[in-house]
């Protein structure tokens, strides 16, 4: 009895130690995977001070992705009356926020900000997906492969920006829908996404992420009165392909505060901490097995000693 | 030991309770079926913000957690030497087995593509926590099946012995069953350990699942320690679950409770709760600063309930020996632990889940609750089934012992070597699984970019080669100074939804305060220069902004110079060599919109797309399909099928209603019922009694009385036909309306002109400045339409089919059109010094006065008509300007060409004769006099066409008469009858007496704008010496310009009768309105 209790405690402690080992094995910064943002990494720079809310990007997105036409025409500005989010029928939406977009644009009464998939460099949805139906393409686009998707919607839980939408009305073949950087149409990866091509004021600029960062810094430097000295997406959740320049704090225009490292780092660290080379499970198995073998042998001896099976 | 061997239970399966469970299960599964057929939306309250509801929180997360009794009991009974707990093992394993089975079943309803559920077995994704959960759950279900199989085989063999239902078939497979039984027995220990390891792995991973959502899970629960807390809480709930089951099972099957066994099991519980509580509270203390108890009230309440009822209360209860000795107290305490863990899972997955941007909180739908309850009931049914038919629950007494021994008689005893082989194989299998599994993770670690290799970078679209030849279009129409066409073939090649924008320097120069550098910010120094010099820097120290003529005051030759186009520097956005330079599209739009947004009058400086760009109409060929030959109404129906709102828009327009607001009509400013329907003119008198004639001019089937509301009666083609083949009133079987509909487009001058060029009943009769010649006018006929091919709607701007501009005698207003909208209010400055004097005239003189010196220049217009002469046969008509001077239907007519207008002061308001107004027949009746005089600062001297008529009136009542022409006058020329029918049609009484009265009608002149050199010169109105420069500027050298002697129409004398207009004499001498400007003073006498 006392033995088994001690053993039980020992076992609990070892389990706890194993579990805490996972938790504490969050890697130091050096172990974090460097975001694979090479020179061929595509990106898009959205400048909220230049957006005029014309919704041309929404229209272009709608036609490029062959989405159903909305009830209201895209020219209808009453759409701004409600704060909208990307849905399974609209991969990008522009929202209107009261107030001037920046300090030097006092005459304007609204700020507009476009919402779409940010195409994270270390995307939580890709890390979360159980089968790898969310894939990060070589140029940084996060694309979706419906044919292997289970429809578990964990990607929607994982996305820190609340982007993926789901075809809840579809009975048999529902898809997760989101902006795929216009990379799903044939051979268009790396080409101008429809929204950026349609933007009349070039508030959206498509290009290499590196040069866009340089462009953004250049703009901030030249117009310190217009821009906040912060490029949203440069470091947010470990960096995103879409970058935002704003003249007012991000949360005011729908750019929510998120951690500066990818949430996927934490879960992957825990997972890989446990399963690296299978050491912990095998060792745990071995320990339990040995304990069991010892106790079973002891019981065998005891029952041989007491053939009637009587116990105190 | 043997006294507690498991045994089957000799009891009927069906009891009243069972039926209740069956009903609940059936209801739940029917909701589940509905979900399979209709998708998640109708059955659940899930949305994009809450992708996971209680099906995940309860069916999966709680289901897995509550099945923890299986691995905890296995651990204590088999591994840690607690052999006396073995009687509790089989019920615990059965619960776990069924629990995981139900998790799998429940998951099938939640997964959107449940038919892909097997995918994780082949598509390994080592980074995914869910993958780890899924694989472990699958593996553990297999392990549990192995652990269950001895009981299952024993149960089957017992059926054979008892000769129960199915025993004949089972007897045939008894041998293989025995074989399997012995194998399973041999490898069982290996699987028992594997079960514990797998359980620890995925119980913790269920907690790791939510670690990926730091922005969503409430700070009260979110911690990187969640995997450990989930594992510990699963261990914590294991024994209470076993205790609960044992108590319920014994009660349900009427067996005596062995309180000692579960009591001693309960002794461990407070220690486990203590460990969990230590980690839980330790975590809370460490994260103290992050915790936010005030953010979400409901979360705080649930959190407190979880801590107090789920952890503290059972911790105290299980510590008390008295509790452990009472079945009811044990039940209560166990339920508290179980409830606490269930609450924890629901809290983490639902209550504490606060997704950003969500508009409403999630609450489970009926269907979700029903399926969850149904699955739980189904689980109980299955448990009862297995407990009755298989040896699960420990019995007591020797009979049970004997029975338990019985199966062993037939079991072949394996040789030790075979046992070793089987165990080795099982171990190798497990090890292989682990190795493969860790390999996945290793691969995921080492090549996280592995995913990125799946889709290769496709070739970037080739950058279009800049073809400078494409820019050969001159942005400026030939010889037209102010109008520019902003267009770029380069941009159009990518997307071309719009016609080019027409841009006038005149308005923009005025609005930009004559600062050219706002737009022309840099000046390219050569055809290859793509950077240029900053224009402001070039003029440093010089006041660039000079009122009026600006750049021209220094650069006199500027108008002859060739300008660098915007496209010389700007073409594509984000060029690699100079990313900061914006592209052409951005350059245009930012320049325009940047200023337009700051203009107070959005009507004149709009910043929406449609006000500057005319959308190109796409080819409708692929959009339309007609069966057979469509009629006009078929075409309309097809149009409205897509352009749904357009029909409603049109029903609100003046073009449809022929009435509307008339703010400029004196005395009727607030009326909205005046219009073509109820007015009287002196061309064709009144429309209402003559529906056939009238409807030919309507944009659809004319509504009977005021505002019809059937969009199907609209005739789209009359305005939008571009083939020129469609005519209203022609039988559509002669027309190819299919082609007309396919080639639908923006209205051309011909479309508008099909009505407006024929006002008064024939070409050019009514509007002296509009005639069919305007379809393709010569440049000298009209400079806008003839020279730069402007369409009507370029000036008569359209919004939702409401069209700017107004008729003079039926002044229904929707929007306004005016010269100054494009040309600005000081348009002459660019001509030079004298331009300022001409600009001064704009304050007193309408643009049309000088720029339309004559009307009816393209075709003759009717100047008078005498209806009293109608109805005579045999009159030989003379021709005047090729038009007959007599028509039996209308009487005597006179015609005019190149007519000099009549000039009147006009401030925009006017009178208009309305049916029923009294007249004085002894005088000429003016039907619609323009209002305004010299003292009214709004009034300007404006040109008019004045049309004389002799027309019928009711001489009994002294009111003008309405006349029925078609099937009336024209049938028998009986005026009394025709007027009687006409007055009836307009709802007025008629005295029976018809007389004839002289009337005059004004029509304003806006079209046939002549080229600049044909517009009036100074000497056309003023004596040259009166306007000689030297009169005022005697001291300024070189001021004497020849302009003041310019007289374009020497044949016209006395064009402006200054005295009649209210001046003492020539205002150049006596002082006109613009000398009111204080800076000027009066002109010298």
Interface residues (C-beta under 8 A of the other chain):
Chain A: X3 X4 X5 X7 X8 X9 X11 X12 X15 X16 X18 X19 X20 X22 X23 X26 X33 X36 X40 X50 X52 X54 X56 X60 X73 X75 X77 X83 X85 X87 X88 X107 X108 X122 X124 X126 X127 X128 X129 X130 X131 X132 X133 X135 X136 X137 X138 X139 X141 X143 X148 X149 X150 X151 X152 X153 X154 X156 X157 X158 X160 X161 X162 X164 X165 X166 X167 X168 X169 X170 X171 X172 X173 X174 X183 X187 X188 X189 X190 X191 X192 X197 X198 X199 X200 X201 X202 X205 X206 X207 X211 X212 X214 X215 X218 X219 X254 X256 X257 X258 X259 X263 X264 X266 X267 X268 X270 X271 X272 X274 X275 X276 X277 X278 X279 X281 X282 X284 X285 X288 X289 X291 X292 X295 X296 X298 X299 X303 X309 X311
Chain B: X1 X2 X36 X37 X38 X39 X40 X41 X42 X44 X46 X47 X48 X49 X51 X52 X75 X76 X78 X79 X80 X81 X82 X83 X84 X110 X111 X112 X113 X114 X115 X116 X117 X119 X120 X123 X125 X126 X127 X128 X129 X130 X131 X132 X134 X189 X190 X192 X193 X194 X196 X197 X200 X201 X204 X205 X208 X209 X210 X211 X212 X213 X214 X215 X216 X224 X225 X227 X228 X231 X232 X235 X268 X271 X272 X275 X279 X355 X356 X357 X358 X430 X431 X434 X435 X437 X438 X441 X442 X444 X445 X448 X449 X451 X452 X453 X454 X455 X456 X457 X458 X459 X460 X461 X494 X495 X573 X574 X576 X579 X580 X582 X583 X585 X586 X588 X589 X590 X593 X597 X598 X607 X608 X609 X610 X645
